[in-house]
């Protein structure tokens, strides 16, 4: 069918008029993060929420219990391999910002490690008048005694990078120093870095990320090495590091969308043959490892494949299959030791860790000897040998840390978190709910043993459902102590959009199919009610970040299903999310509100636009962080302001530093969870 120019022009004009006639947002001023008017509003909201939540008799008890958990001296000090030993960033009541410290491996494995302080962030913050939050260190191999330290002022994603000498325990005078920004840097040699950052104002993508990578020498000289396009989500360079830390090659990566990439081997400028939905995962034994997120070249979605680097350089490379997950499996993490590839799996949402070795051009596999029915996270791998640290945990099983040998497949426990609550009173069940399209949605329930199933159990239901992020069972000490010990139940709904069953589980609800993810969540709630585990009166939901889309949509579409809604660090205004920092990077997940066809399906669910006068909504608790530079605090602020204008009861609290994670300060984190659980107890237990 042909469309005339006149008809096309008319259609475009009508679309433009529709946008022009959209009502102005009366609360857009709250997007001005630090404006006096905005911060006055925040102060007033915080005072109201504090009066309601912090004067509740339970608050002091919950706070003391949370504080004891977050500042306990017997927490596991999470290790990072460096310089033949391990590093740790330790925070407690005396070290709020934290202490970067080092111990030998033998000492760390003992009952009372001997720590050597490298950098005291509390002292540094006091000296410089900043709220420095640790964001990690990249150390020059092989010695790993000189590091690029990343510090965030307030806990946001933007960091300052400084060169630090771990022998002298001081920043290097006249050393590398990059001012605050969303950036990354890696070593090429002792006097040369490769850096992607916003070099000059305007050199950033619509998502707020860099797309120009340069070589930076110690004398301050720069040279372009790789450049994406301004329309990308972001672009940068990956160092393929081989024996002794030597850079065997450089890989340019263009993030075309959040989920689509293009990879170029900078030695010769050859584009690597891959589908757009592919991610670089590791480099080991001369092999560049990628995971496919879509079927391609005879490989299924989720496949882990390898390219020989030398063959890539000569243009003769063909991909080799390492592992193809089954339909109920998912790769959640890929890492490498000195000579092995480590793959963390979920199988029916239960964990395993496999080690791959390349022998005679073929990949062999060995499963690490770790506890059964646990969720695993690789905490650190050694580049000097094949050792790695793996954390194991479950809903009722305190987290333990294992030191494993990827070469032998053996593992031994080195640390264990003491039980923080009485788990003997509860049990774990896994059920499946049926969604609107017939899909079976798994979920876990942690509930009291022998509970009377009459719909009276106070229950918190957590969900995320986005970005291929899996949510398996984990040990939540504060939840167990404050909620389970008081007779509550806890649910994780493994809805579509997550990574529990690989790329297909995620991709089945992208963009115009997003409603199915929300339907999954509602289906789990109905299934809980049908099993008489709980009822709408006793059911509350919690979600953060992308989970804020989920909880606000659930609140507006199904207010009858729950009595409590916790909305934390949320995305909510889905017609403007792409205009706020980092938001444009998520268009691949949600769609582009500036495209009329996309706007049409987004506006059917966006929580901010779908609040309706006269509807009885559960009173939500909305909370965010002023210094969140990933998900803009304007989302949470505007949603609360609209509820207030409609006369709908709500609570709003905004922490003023800590970033998107909202947990940078142990004391503030304890207060945060105390408020959460007071609200939930008021709504579900009273």
Order of alpha helices (4+ residues) and beta strands (2+ residues): alpha-alpha-alpha-beta-beta-beta-alpha-beta-alpha-beta-beta-beta-beta-beta-beta-beta-beta-beta-beta-beta-beta-beta-beta-beta-beta-alpha-beta-beta-beta-beta-beta-beta-beta-beta-beta-beta-beta-beta-alpha-beta-alpha-alpha-beta-alpha-beta-alpha-alpha-beta-alpha-beta-alpha
